[in-house]
């Protein structure tokens, strides 16, 4: 992956760049937000890692300007500004993730990898269909055979993840990251519990199953074969 790090603290920037390079990624470092905005408009990156408090254009303004310029590269804020309102502000500005300092590099790397796995925003459909199952992301509605299915918010997000991965096996770890934003194993049955609830709602009332368990691997949602 090609990653741009916007960080004005030299030691922190070198630490991140060295770790990302050792993980096999190409890493560019800039210390000024204005320079970074110019860079992202002329070069393609897979992920942006941005400190909020940088000279020139601050990180928040940088992401806002990038989004206004239709640049959809996933962006993670890496900052010491750690209040709840600050995190909300960062995400609402167009950030995709928010990690506070001090941080563990292993977590930063896991989050960068997770951001890179997300489908590009411009390719994300708002209405998903598999066989007779339909999910409308905007209206937050699910129907099967025209019958409305009432899902809890986390069940809806889980179903969306499975439908976007149609035909692919999604592991427990992948679902923990994409649905619960867990970058570690909480050692609970949260995934299994929600899969069971989801199956009871989208499969059991009907005579054809779409959601399948792949033993010792994960879960897969696909049309009847």
N, C-alpha and C positions, 0 to 999 in steps of 0.2 A: 504493500500500500504506500501511497504518497501522502504524507501528513505535514501540515503546516502548524507550527507551534508559535504562538504570539505571546512572548513572555519577556519582560524587561529585566528580570533578575538573572544575571549571568550564570550563577551557580545552578539555579533551578532549571534554566533552559538547557545547560550542558548535561545535567543529570537526566532530564527527559529525553533529549536527543540521543544520548548514548544508549539508554535503555531501549528506545524504539529501534535504533539501528541494530542493536544486538538481537532484537526480535525479528530482524529481517526486513524492516520497513525503511523507506526513504524519508528522511526528515529534514525539512527546511525550518529555520528559526528566524523570526523577525522580532524586533524589540519595540516597534512603533506601530500603532493601530492604523495610521494613515497609509504607511507603506504596505501594511498587510492587506488593506482594502484594494489597493492598486494591484497587488500580487494575485489576489483571488479572482480578479476580473480578467487576468491574462493567462493564468495557468489553472489546470484542472487538478484538484486534490480530492482524496477519498474521505478525509476527516480533517477538521480544524480543531485545535486545542488552544483556547484563548483565555488569557488572564483578563479580568475586568479592569484592573488598574494599570493601564499601560499609557505611555506618552502619546501625544498626537490625538488620534481618535480613540477614545476609551473602548474597552471590549464590548460593552453593551451597544454603543453606537455603531461599532464595526459590524456586529451581527445584524442589526436593524438595517444598515445601509446595504449589506450583502443580500439580505432577503428582498429589499426593495429593488435591487438590481437583478432579481430572479435567480440568484445563486442559491442552489438548494443543497449544497454540500453539508453533511451532518456536522454540527458544531457543538463542542463540549466546553463549558466554562470551567476553568481550573483557577480557583481564587480563594483568598482568605475572607472574602465578604460572604458570611455564612448564615445570615438570618433567614428565617422562613420567607419573609417578604422579598428579600434579595433573590432567593432562589426562584420564587414565583416570577419576579420581574425578569430574570434571565430567560426563563422558559417562554414567557409571553413575548419576549423580544425576538424570539426565533431560535433560541438555543434548543438543542435536542437532549442535553444531559448537563448535569451540574455537579462537580466534585470540589469539595472544599479542602484547603490546605490546613494542616499538614496532611499528606496523603501517602498511601502505600503504592509504589509503582506497579505492583501486581494488579491492584484494583484499577488503576488508570489504564493499563494495557488491556484488561478484560473489557472495560467500558469502550475503549477505542475499537476493539475488535467487534463488539456487539453493534456499535453504530455503523460500522462498515458493512455488516451483514443485512442491515435494513434495506428494503427495496427503495429505489429512488422515489422521492415524493411525487414526481410527475408521472410515474408509472403505477401509482397506487389507485386502483379502481375504488369507487364509492359504493357500487352495488356489486356484490359477489354472488355467484350462482354455481351450485354444484347439484346436478340432477334436479330434484324438485325442492331443494333447499335454497332460500334466498336471504341474504343479509344486506341491509341498507345501512351503511356507516353513518351517513348524514342524519337520517331519520331515526337511527338507533332502533330499527325494527327487524325482526326475524320472522319469516314465514316458511312453512313447508306445506306443499299442496294447497297453498292459499290460506292456510290456517295460521293465525298469529300465535307465536310462541313467546311467552314472557320470560326473559332472562334477567338475572341480576347483572350489575355492571361488570363484575369480574368474569362471569360466565360469557357475557357478550364479547369481551376482549379475547378470551380464550378461543371462542368459536371463530372470531375474525382471524386470529393467528393460524388456526388449523385450515381455514378456507383459503387463506393466502398461500399456504404451503400445500395446496391440493396435490395429492398423490405422493408427497414426500413424508418420510417418517421424521417427526419432530421428537427429539429426546426430552426427557424430564428437565435436563439442564437448559436446553434451548427455550422451553416454555417458562421456566423460572425467570430467565432473563427477559424475554419479550413480553410476558404477561404480568409478572410481579416485580420486575426490575430488580430481582435478586441476583447478585453476582457471586453468590455463595450458596451452599446447600443448607437450608434451614433445618434439615433433619426432621421434617414433618411430612405428613401425607397430603399436603395442600393440593398438589397437582392431581393425585389420584382421586381425592374427594370431589374436586370440581369436574373432573372428567366423568365421574359417575353421575353427578347431578346433570351435567350437560347431556349425557347419553339418555338419561331418563326423560329428558324433554324433547330432544330432536330425533330420537330413534325409536324408543319403546312404544310410543303411541302409533307408530307406523309399521308396516310389514317388511320394510327394507332398511337395513342398517347402512349408515354412511361412515360412522366413526368406529375405527378399528384399533385394537390394541396389538402392537407388534411385540411379542414376548421378549423380555430382557432388552428391549431397544427403546420403544416409545409409542407414539400414537400417530395415526394417519387417517385423514378424512378424504374419501374419494367416492366417485359415482359407482354404482353397481357394475360388476364385471361379468 
